[in-house]
Amino acid sequence: MSIGHGGATSPAADRGRLQSLAPIVVFDTLGPAVAYFALRSAGLSTVAALILSGVLPAFGIALTVIRRRRLDSIGTLVLIGIVVGTALGLASNSAHLVLIDGVVPTAVFGVVCLGSLWSRRPLIFRFALEFMGADTAKGRDFGDRWRYPGFRHAFRVTTVVWGLAFLVEAAAQVLIIETSSTGTAKATSQLMPLGVAAVVIAWNVSYAKRGQRKGELAAAAARARGDTRPSMPS
């Protein structure tokens, strides 16, 4: 992020953030919600409107695949949820099942996050490395930091927070589906992920900055003592 004088962000940085948020708003949050209510107003059944509104997230994933020339694990999980939800809706004609199925990817992601704590690298670390590019200079430098205990601890904590956040979100969505109208459940299912992600990302940025300051102090102290770099854990 570029910071201008007086702490104001640069216009280029603002445009970059807006450009990255626009696809999420159009394809994953507001777009599907608007499409659902528009289709219902046009006279389509609840199930048909739910199924057709799921086309937008699938289209967004397709555009990402075309741009990046690969399908990541999150996109795969979302696509599976869309396909299964569509099949359930067509087979059962139940809006309730379609909505409940839409919660499954969120819950699965939360469980996978927590389960990855027992693997060699927690899931959020893997995502961060994949985003940077493991073969880039930045990615290699990032991956090399895994040798430091404080760095490993930070990513394990981050993975726990993301995993719990997704599980809480999934539970809240199920509660809303069971206790409210289909329209309300559909709207909240599209908007809640954005709110949860915003809160966790804000925490993540703050936590990362604190961790970076601690890491820099620890590195300076290690250099002053003449310590050698710790070995990379297996």
C-alpha positions, 0 to 999 in steps of 0.5 A: 500500500502506498502512503502519501503525506499526512497518512492519506492513501494514494489514488492508485492504491484506492483504485487497486482496492476498488478493483479487487473488491468489485468482482466480490461485490458483483459476483459473490455478495450483492450481485447474487442477492439482487439477482435472486430478488429480481428473479422472484419479482419476475415470477420465478419460483423460490428454488429456481431463483436460488439456483439461477442466482448461483450462476453469478458466483460460478461465472466469477470463478470462471473469469478468475480461472481464465485470468490466472489459468488455474482453479484454486482450492477455494474456487473448487470448493465453491463450485462443488457447493454450487453444483451440489446445491443445484442438484439438490434443488432440482431433485427436491424442489426444496429452497431449504435444502438449497440454502443449507447446502450453500453453508456446507463449503463455509463449514468445510473450509473452517474444519479444513483450516483447523485440521491443517494445524496438524499438517506440516504447514497450516492452510492460511500459510499455504494460501499466502504462499500460493498468492505470492507465488512459491517460485517468485523471489518474494515467495521464496523469502516468505517461505524461508521465514517458516524456519522461525518459531515466532513466524510459525506461531503467528500463522498457526494463530491466524489459521485458528482464527480464520477456521473458527470465524468460518465455523461461527459464520456457518452456524449463524447462517444455519440459524438464520435459515431455520428461523427466517424467511427464504428472502432474508436467509438468501440476503444474509447468506450473501452479505454475511461472508463479506462482513465476517471477512472484513472483521477477520481481515482487519484483525489479521492486518493488525496482528501481522503488523504487531508480529512484524515488529516483534520479528524485527526486534527479535532478528536484531537481537539475534544478529547482535548476539551473533546467532545462526539462523535456525534450521528449517523444520521438516 
